Amino acid sequence: MKIFKYISKLGWCLLVVAVGLLVLQVWLDLKSPEYMQQITLLIETPGSEMRDVWINGGWMLLCCLGSLATSVCVAIISSKIASDFSATLRSKVYEQVMSYSPTEFRKFSTASLITRTTNDITQVQVLITMGLQMLIRAPILAIWAICKISNSAWQWTMTVGIAVALLVVIVVIVIVIALPKFRKLQKLTDNLNRVTRENLSGLPVVRAYNADQYQMDKFYNANQELAKTNLFTSRTMAFLNPAIQLIMNGISLAIYWIGAFLIEALDVVSDRIELFSEMVVFSSYAMQVVSAFMMLVMIFIILPRSIVSIRRINEVLGTESSIKDGPGFTVEDINDEEGNLVRRILLDKDGNEVPSVMDSEGNVSMATKGEITFDHVYFTYADANGEEAVISDINFHINKGETVAFIGATGCGKSTIINLIPRFYDATEGNVFVDGINIKDYKQEDLRDKIGYISQKSTLFSGTIRENIDYGDNNADEQAIKDALHVSQSSSFVDKLNNGVDAYVAQNGDNYSGGQKQRISIARGIARRPEILIFDDTFSALDFATDKRVRKALKTYCQDSTKLIVSQRIGTIKDADQIFVVEDGKIVGAGKHADLIENCETYKEIALSQLSAEEL
């Protein structure tokens, strides 16, 4: 169980204290029948003083109260351990998921990852809360109680042994039947989450196509399958309780029935009284033994589903991201003979100096900013099962400050090419260089600090417009936010809002139109003043006039940034410094608009489908 390594040192210390308290509780529980035996002997023995009965009764009461107090303490400690552990585990799972590349997300699915982060961890938390009190206490209680009754009549001992054997057989049968269903339960929960999530996120489409009943049927089927499986496991487990009650009542009956024969066989009254008191005590200890096994049975009811959950959590924690951090760069100070700082330099993983500059505050950065090179790059999805590469033999060089566009049919590989730059995926073959350095040598954080990425699907987070623009590690000042709003043409609607840039943004930005959300997304990318700006079919959500104004403002405000634009619109890219025409994962044309009209048939066909001959 690898996940239990995340229990804190305090948790382990509390666990030791809990075990000590459990031992004390078991001792108190097993001490109580001894006082009961003394009380029985005193009552049956002529001439006994009532004072002795009260004394033994008082000690018995103290044992019961002490057992109650220790039980409460153990419950509090187990809840503390379980809640702290589940919080830590939830953070670890979330942190691991955040490191995943799209390849790992496809392996698990979003719905499954949500279930594993919530429902599965809750199952483990319940196991710890219940298990600490029962799984540890039950064996101690059973072994100790068996030792107490081991010297009693063999007939009674055999009765208890048979009862325990029956309990074990029943539990094993039930677990064997129920365990496969418990495994299925978690997958069905994933499926229900998936159906619910799809329905809620796609509600406008569902209503537009009058597909309410269709979605209800999908939910009903997923819900019914989950309910039927839950009902089967519940019915199977429900069989345990009456079976245990039957065995417990049968033990009591058998002990007293056998005891009656043993007592009747004795002739001496004092011997009969002593055996009767032993029978009373043995009955109490026998119940303790059975109750210990009953606690184990309760754990076995929880354990199968918890084991499935633990495996699923371990699967997430054990799946490493296919995108690994590079060694990054180290900063070295160059001092004069008196120890004064002359300059700082960057060193690569081999200790070689990387061309760099140092600003007035002593911060050092690469001298080259915004250059991108693809060198014989190929890419195939990890689960492609032998399919051809999505992109093949991609070669180009982009200089600092250039505006470069990618155009081609849907699914030709345009987005895949630019997604390799921030390392959302890694090239299967070949190398990608940013500022003359292989991107695999960068730490991911350092590489992405250089990039402002604006996707086709605008993603906003609940909060304010300011928080969405100054998102992550942008650290944008007030002027940068204003400039970003101006360049993205967002000022026209943001200034009209009641709170301006501090206006509320609902989850997914649902209180804004698609064009407004896209312009805020553009502002977010611009505000960080990156070396490289990537627009992945970003302008498709903008009208032509806004598209033109944004591109014009970009030329002025972001002239030092390298701009990569993926677009289906000829009008958006015709003024780019370089245009790459992508077809079936290969670059079939490269150059300026006028050159491609003359030399690239694919580009000419796309252009003529959108513009007239005069407009070309």
C-alpha positions in Angstrom: 0.0 0.0 0.0 2.3 2.8 -1.3 -0.2 5.5 -0.4 0.3 5.1 3.3 3.8 6.6 3.1 1.9 9.9 3.0 0.9 9.6 6.6 2.7 12.3 8.5 5.1 11.8 11.4 2.4 13.2 13.7 0.0 10.7 12.2 2.4 7.8 13.0 2.9 9.1 16.6 -0.9 9.3 17.0 -1.2 5.8 15.7 1.2 4.5 18.3 -0.9 6.3 21.0 -4.1 4.8 19.6 -2.7 1.3 19.6 -1.7 1.8 23.3 -5.2 3.0 24.1 -6.7 0.0 22.2 -4.6 -2.4 24.3 -5.8 -0.6 27.4 -9.4 -0.8 26.2 -9.1 -4.6 25.5 -7.6 -5.1 29.0 -10.5 -3.3 30.6 -13.1 -5.2 28.5 -11.5 -8.5 29.5 -11.1 -7.5 33.1 -14.8 -6.8 33.6 -15.9 -10.5 33.4 -13.4 -11.4 36.2 -15.3 -9.1 38.5 -18.5 -10.6 37.3 -17.2 -14.0 38.2 -16.3 -12.7 41.7 -19.8 -11.2 42.1 -21.4 -14.5 41.0 -19.4 -16.5 43.5 -20.1 -14.1 46.3 -23.9 -14.2 45.6 -24.0 -18.0 45.5 -21.7 -18.5 48.6 -23.6 -18.4 51.9 -22.2 -15.9 54.4 -20.7 -13.5 51.9 -20.8 -9.8 52.7 -22.7 -7.4 50.4 -19.9 -4.9 50.8 -17.6 -7.2 48.7 -20.3 -7.4 46.0 -20.5 -3.6 45.9 -16.7 -3.3 45.7 -16.4 -5.7 42.8 -19.4 -4.1 41.1 -17.6 -0.7 41.5 -14.5 -2.0 39.9 -16.5 -3.5 37.1 -18.3 -0.2 36.5 -14.9 1.6 36.4 -13.7 -0.9 33.8 -16.7 -0.1 31.7 -16.3 3.7 32.0 -12.6 3.4 31.3 -13.3 1.3 28.2 -15.8 4.0 27.0 -13.3 6.8 27.6 -10.5 5.0 25.7 -13.0 4.2 22.9 -13.8 7.9 22.5 -10.2 8.9 22.5 -9.4 6.3 19.8 -12.3 7.6 17.7 -11.0 11.2 17.9 -7.4 10.1 17.1 -8.5 7.9 14.2 -10.6 10.7 12.7 -7.7 13.1 13.0 -5.3 10.7 11.3 -7.8 9.9 8.5 -8.8 13.5 7.8 -5.1 14.7 7.7 -4.1 11.7 5.6 -6.9 12.1 3.1 -6.2 15.9 2.7 -2.5 15.1 2.0 -3.4 12.3 -0.4 -5.9 14.5 -2.2 -3.2 17.1 -2.6 -0.7 14.5 -3.9 -3.1 13.1 -6.4 -4.1 16.6 -7.6 -0.4 17.6 -7.9 0.3 14.4 -9.9 -2.6 15.0 -12.2 -1.5 18.6 -12.8 1.8 17.3 -14.1 0.2 15.1 -16.7 0.5 15.7 -20.4 -2.5 15.2 -22.7 -1.3 11.6 -23.2 -1.9 10.7 -19.5 -5.3 12.5 -19.5 -6.4 10.3 -22.4 -5.4 7.2 -20.4 -7.6 8.0 -17.4 -10.3 10.5 -18.6 -11.3 13.6 -16.7 -14.4 11.9 -15.1 -12.3 9.1 -13.7 -9.6 11.4 -12.3 -12.4 13.4 -10.5 -13.8 10.2 -9.0 -10.3 9.1 -7.9 -9.6 12.5 -6.3 -12.9 12.5 -4.4 -14.9 9.3 -4.0 -11.9 6.9 -3.9 -10.0 9.0 -1.3 -13.2 9.1 0.8 -13.4 5.3 0.7 -9.8 5.2 2.0 -10.6 7.8 4.7 -13.5 5.6 5.9 -11.3 2.6 6.0 -8.7 4.3 8.2 -11.4 5.8 10.5 -13.1 2.4 11.0 -10.1 0.2 10.5 -8.0 1.8 13.2 -10.7 1.1 15.8 -11.6 -2.4 14.5 -8.8 -3.9 12.5 -6.2 -3.4 15.2 -8.6 -4.0 18.2 -10.2 -7.1 16.9 -7.1 -9.4 16.7 -5.9 -8.2 20.1 -9.3 -8.8 21.6 -9.7 -12.2 19.9 -6.2 -13.6 20.9 -6.4 -12.3 24.4 -9.9 -13.6 25.0 -9.0 -17.0 23.6 -6.1 -17.2 26.0 -8.5 -16.4 28.8 -10.7 -19.3 27.9 -8.1 -21.8 26.8 -8.1 -23.6 30.2 -11.9 -24.0 30.3 -13.9 -27.2 29.5 -12.9 -28.5 26.1 -16.6 -28.8 25.1 -17.0 -25.0 25.4 -13.7 -24.3 23.6 -14.7 -26.6 20.8 -18.1 -24.8 20.5 -16.4 -21.4 20.1 -13.9 -22.9 17.6 -16.8 -24.3 15.4 -18.6 -20.9 15.6 -15.5 -19.0 14.5 -14.8 -21.5 11.7 -18.4 -21.0 10.5 -17.9 -17.2 10.6 -14.7 -17.4 8.6 -16.4 -19.6 5.9 -19.4 -17.3 5.6 -17.2 -14.2 5.3 -14.9 -15.8 2.7 -17.9 -16.8 0.6 -19.5 -13.4 0.8 -16.3 -11.5 -0.1 -15.5 -13.8 -3.0 -19.0 -13.0 -4.4 -18.9 -9.3 -3.7 -15.3 -8.3 -4.6 -15.8 -8.3 -8.4 -18.8 -6.1 -8.0 -16.9 -3.7 -5.8 -14.3 -3.3 -8.6 -17.2 -2.7 -11.0 -18.8 -0.1 -8.7 -15.9 2.4 -9.1 -15.9 2.1 -12.9 -19.7 2.7 -13.0 -19.2 5.7 -10.7 -16.7 7.0 -13.3 -19.3 6.5 -16.1 -22.0 8.2 -14.2 -19.7 11.2 -13.6 -18.8 11.3 -17.3 -22.5 11.2 -18.4 -23.4 13.9 -15.9 -20.5 16.1 -16.8 -21.1 15.8 -20.6 -24.8 16.7 -20.1 -24.2 19.7 -17.9 -21.3 21.1 -20.0 -23.3 20.6 -23.3 -26.7 21.8 -22.0 -27.2 24.5 -24.7 -26.6 21.9 -27.4 -28.9 19.4 -25.7 -31.7 21.9 -25.5 -31.1 23.2 -29.1 -31.6 19.7 -30.5 -34.4 18.7 -28.1 -32.3 15.9 -26.8 -33.4 16.2 -23.2 -35.0 12.8 -23.2 -32.0 11.2 -25.0 -29.7 12.5 -22.3 -32.1 11.6 -19.5 -32.1 8.0 -20.9 -28.3 7.9 -20.9 -28.2 9.1 -17.3 -31.0 6.7 -16.3 -29.2 3.7 -17.8 -25.9 4.7 -16.1 -27.7 5.4 -12.8 -29.7 2.1 -12.9 -26.6 0.0 -13.6 -24.8 1.7 -10.7 -27.9 1.2 -8.5 -28.3 -2.5 -9.4 -24.6 -3.2 -8.7 -24.9 -1.3 -5.4 -28.0 -3.2 -4.5 -26.3 -6.6 -5.3 -23.4 -5.8 -3.0 -25.6 -4.5 -0.3 -27.8 -7.6 -0.4 -24.8 -9.8 -0.3 -23.2 -8.0 2.6 -26.6 -7.8 4.4 -26.5 -11.6 4.7 -23.6 -11.3 7.1 -25.4 -9.6 9.9 -28.2 -12.2 10.5 -25.6 -15.0 10.0 -23.5 -13.4 12.8 -26.5 -12.9 15.1 -27.5 -16.5 14.5 -24.0 -17.8 15.4 -23.8 -15.5 18.5 -27.1 -16.7 19.8 -26.2 -20.2 19.0 -23.0 -20.0 21.0 -24.8 -18.7 24.0 -27.4 -21.4 23.8 -24.7 -24.1 23.3 -22.5 -22.8 26.2 -25.5 -22.9 28.6 -26.8 -26.2 27.3 -23.4 -27.9 27.6 -22.9 -26.1 31.0 -26.2 -27.6 32.3 -24.9 -31.1 31.6 -21.5 -30.4 33.1 -23.0 -28.9 36.3 -25.6 -31.7 36.6 -22.7 -34.3 36.5 -21.1 -32.7 39.6 -22.1 -33.9 43.1 -20.4 -31.2 45.3 -22.4 -28.0 45.6 -19.3 -25.8 45.8 -18.0 -27.4 42.6 -21.3 -26.6 40.9 -21.2 -23.0 42.1 -17.6 -22.6 40.8 -18.5 -24.2 37.4 -21.5 -22.0 37.1 -19.4 -18.9 37.7 -16.9 -20.2 35.1 -19.8 -20.7 32.6 -20.9 -17.1 33.1 -17.4 -15.8 32.5 -16.8 -18.2 29.6 -20.0 -16.9 28.0 -18.7 -13.3 28.3 -15.3 -14.2 26.9 -17.0 -16.2 24.1 -19.1 -13.2 23.2 -15.8 -11.1 23.1 -14.2 -13.6 20.7 -17.3 -13.5 18.4 -17.6 -9.7 18.7 -13.9 -9.5 17.7 -14.6 -11.5 14.6 -17.7 -9.5 14.0 -15.6 -6.3 13.9 -13.3 -8.0 11.4 -16.4 -8.8 9.3 -17.4 -5.2 9.4 -14.0 -4.3 8.1 -14.3 -6.9 5.4 -17.5 -5.1 4.3 -15.6 -1.9 3.8 -12.2 -3.4 2.8 -13.0 -4.7 -0.8 -14.2 -1.4 -2.1 -11.4 0.4 -0.3 -8.8 -1.9 -1.8 -10.2 -1.1 -5.3 -10.0 2.6 -4.4 -6.4 2.3 -3.2 -5.3 0.5 -6.4 -7.0 3.3 -8.4 -5.2 6.0 -6.4 -1.9 4.2 -6.7 -2.4 4.0 -10.4 -2.7 7.8 -10.6 0.3 8.3 -8.3 2.4 5.7 -10.1 1.8 7.1 -13.6 4.5 9.6 -14.3 4.1 12.3 -16.9 5.7 11.5 -20.3 7.0 15.1 -20.3 10.1 15.4 -18.0 11.9 18.5 -16.9 15.2 19.3 -18.5 18.3 20.1 -16.4 17.7 23.8 -16.9 20.4 26.4 -16.5 22.6 27.6 -13.6 23.6 31.1 -12.9 27.3 31.8 -12.1 28.7 35.1 -10.8 31.9 36.5 -12.3 33.7 38.7 -9.7 36.8 40.8 -9.9 39.9 40.4 -7.7 38.3 42.4 -4.9 35.2 40.2 -5.0 32.9 42.7 -6.7 30.3 41.4 -9.1 31.3 42.0 -12.7 28.6 40.0 -14.5 26.5 37.0 -14.3 26.5 34.2 -16.8 24.2 31.3 -17.7 25.6 27.8 -17.9 24.0 24.8 -19.6 23.9 21.2 -18.2 27.5 20.6 -19.6 28.8 23.8 -17.9 29.1 25.7 -21.2 28.2 29.4 -21.2 25.0 30.3 -22.9 24.9 33.8 -24.5 23.1 36.0 -21.9 22.6 39.5 -20.7 22.3 41.0 -17.2 20.0 43.8 -16.4 20.5 46.7 -13.9 19.0 44.6 -11.1 21.4 41.7 -11.6 18.9 39.4 -13.3 20.4 37.3 -16.1 18.5 36.0 -19.2 19.4 34.6 -22.6 20.6 37.1 -25.2 18.5 35.5 -27.9 14.8 35.8 -27.4 12.0 34.4 -29.5 13.9 32.3 -32.0 12.3 28.9 -32.9 13.7 26.1 -34.9 12.2 22.7 -35.9 14.8 20.2 -37.1 13.3 17.1 -38.8 10.5 16.8 -36.4 8.1 13.9 -36.4 5.2 13.2 -34.0 3.0 10.2 -33.4 0.5 9.8 -30.6 1.5 7.3 -28.0 -1.7 5.3 -28.4 -1.7 5.5 -32.2 -1.2 1.7 -32.6 1.1 1.8 -35.5 -0.7 4.6 -37.4 1.3 7.1 -39.5 2.9 10.1 -37.9 0.6 13.1 -37.3 3.4 15.4 -38.6 6.4 14.4 -40.6 9.8 15.9 -41.3 8.9 19.5 -40.2 11.8 21.9 -40.7 11.7 25.7 -40.3 13.4 28.6 -38.5 11.6 31.6 -37.1 13.5 34.8 -36.2 12.8 37.0 -33.2 9.8 39.3 -33.7 8.5 37.6 -36.9 4.8 36.9 -37.4 4.5 33.4 -38.7 1.2 31.7 -39.8 0.1 28.1 -40.3 -2.8 27.2 -42.5 -4.3 24.1 -43.8 -7.3 21.8 -43.7 -8.9 20.7 -40.5 -6.9 17.9 -38.9 -3.8 18.4 -41.0 -1.5 18.9 -38.0 -1.2 22.7 -37.6 -2.1 22.7 -33.9 0.1 19.7 -33.2 3.1 21.6 -34.6 2.7 24.6 -32.3 1.7 22.4 -29.3 5.2 20.9 -29.4 6.8 24.3 -28.6 5.4 24.6 -25.0 5.9 20.8 -24.7 2.3 19.8 -24.3 3.7 16.9 -26.3 7.3 15.8 -27.1 8.5 15.2 -30.6 8.7 11.5 -31.4 11.8 12.2 -33.6 13.8 15.3 -34.3 14.3 18.3 -32.1 12.6 21.7 -31.4 14.8 24.6 -30.3 13.8 27.8 -28.6 16.5 30.6 -28.5 19.0 28.0 -29.8 18.4 25.6 -26.9 16.7 22.2 -27.2 13.4 22.6 -25.4 14.0 19.3 -23.6 16.9 21.0 -21.8 14.7 23.6 -20.3 12.8 23.2 -17.1 9.1 23.3 -18.2 8.4 26.3 -16.0 11.3 28.3 -17.6 10.2 27.3 -21.1 6.6 28.3 -20.5 7.6 31.6 -19.0 8.8 32.6 -22.5 5.4 31.8 -24.1 2.0 33.4 -24.1 -0.5 30.7 -25.3 -4.0 31.5 -26.4 -6.0 28.5 -27.5 -9.1 28.3 -29.8 -11.3 27.4 -26.9 -11.2 30.3 -24.5 -10.9 29.2 -20.9 -11.8 31.6 -18.1 -11.8 30.9 -14.4 -14.2 32.1 -11.7 -13.0 35.4 -10.2 -12.6 38.8 -11.8 -11.4 39.9 -15.2 -8.2 41.3 -13.5 -7.5 37.9 -12.0 -8.0 36.2 -15.3 -5.6 38.5 -17.1 -3.0 38.5 -14.3 -3.2 34.8 -14.2 -0.6 32.4 -12.9 2.9 33.8 -12.8 2.2 36.8 -15.0 2.8 39.4 -12.3 1.4 42.0 -14.6 1.3 45.6 -13.3 -1.7 48.0 -13.8 -0.2 49.4 -17.0 0.4 46.0 -18.5 -3.2 45.0 -17.8 -4.5 48.2 -19.4 -2.2 47.7 -22.5 -3.4 44.1 -22.8 -7.0 45.1 -22.7 -6.3 47.8 -25.3 -4.4 45.5 -27.7 -7.0 42.7 -27.4 -9.8 45.2 -28.0 -11.4 44.3 -24.6 -11.5 47.8 -23.3 -14.6 48.5 -25.4 -16.7 46.3 -23.2 -14.7 46.1 -20.0 -14.9 49.9 -19.5 -18.7 49.7 -19.6 -19.0 47.1 -16.8 -19.9 48.3 -13.3 -16.6 47.3 -11.8 -14.5 47.5 -14.9 -11.5 45.3 -14.8 -12.7 44.0 -11.4 -16.0 42.8 -12.8 -17.1 39.3 -11.8 -16.3 36.3 -14.0 -18.5 33.2 -13.6 -17.2 29.6 -13.9 -16.0 29.1 -17.5 -16.8 32.8 -18.1 -20.5 31.9 -18.8 -21.6 35.5 -18.1 -19.7 36.7 -21.2 -20.1 36.1 -24.9 -17.7 33.9 -26.9 -16.0 36.9 -28.5 -15.6 38.7 -25.2 -14.1 35.6 -23.5 -11.7 35.2 -26.4 -10.5 38.8 -26.2 -9.9 38.4 -22.4 -7.9 35.2 -23.2 -5.8 37.2 -25.7 -5.3 39.9 -23.1 -4.1 37.2 -20.6 -1.4 36.1 -23.1 -0.3 39.6 -23.9 -0.1 40.8 -20.3 2.8 38.6 -19.5 4.9 40.2 -22.2 6.2 36.9 -23.5 9.0 36.3 -26.0 6.7 34.0 -28.0 2.9 34.5 -28.6 1.0 31.5 -29.9 -2.5 32.0 -31.3 -4.0 28.6 -31.9 -6.9 29.4 -34.2 -7.7 32.2 -31.7 -9.1 34.8 -34.1 -11.9 32.5 -35.3 -14.2 33.7 -32.5 -13.6 37.4 -33.5 -15.4 39.3 -36.2 -13.3 40.4 -39.1 -13.1 44.1 -38.0 -12.0 43.1 -34.4 -9.6 40.6 -35.8 -8.0 43.3 -38.0 -7.7 45.8 -35.1 -6.2 43.2 -32.8 -3.5 42.2 -35.3 -2.7 45.9 -36.0 -2.3 46.6 -32.3 -0.1 43.5 -31.9 2.3 44.8 -34.5 2.9 47.9 -32.4 2.7 46.7 -28.8 4.2 43.2 -29.3 6.7 44.0 -32.1 9.6 42.3 -30.2 7.5 39.1 -29.6 7.6 36.2 -32.1 4.0 35.6 -33.1 2.7 32.2 -34.3 -0.8 32.2 -35.7 -2.9 29.2 -36.6 -5.8 30.2 -38.7 -8.3 29.1 -41.4 -8.7 32.7 -42.5 -6.6 34.0 -45.3 -7.4 37.6 -44.3 -5.9 36.9 -40.8 -2.6 35.6 -42.1 -2.0 37.3 -45.5 0.3 39.9 -44.0 2.5 37.5 -42.0 6.2 37.4 -42.5 6.1 33.7 -43.2 3.2 31.4 -44.0 3.5 27.6 -43.7 1.0 25.6 -45.6 0.3 22.2 -43.9 -1.2 19.2 -45.6 -1.4 15.7 -44.2 1.2 16.5 -41.5 3.7 18.0 -43.9 4.7 21.5 -44.9 3.9 21.7 -48.6 4.5 25.4 -49.0 6.3 28.2 -47.2 6.7 31.9 -48.0 4.8 35.2 -48.1 1.2 35.4 -49.3 2.1 36.6 -52.8 4.7 33.9 -53.3 2.4 31.2 -52.2 -0.4 32.3 -54.5 2.1 31.8 -57.4 3.9 28.7 -56.2 1.6 26.7 -53.9 -1.5 25.1 -55.4 -2.9 24.1 -52.0 -2.7 27.6 -50.6 -4.2 29.1 -53.8 -7.2 26.8 -53.5 -7.8 27.9 -49.9 -7.4 31.5 -50.8 -9.7 31.4 -53.8 -12.4 29.6 -51.6 -12.4 32.7 -49.3 -11.4 35.7 -51.4 -12.1 36.8 -54.9 -9.3 37.1 -57.5 -9.3 40.9 -57.1 -8.9 40.6 -53.3 -6.0 38.2 -53.7 
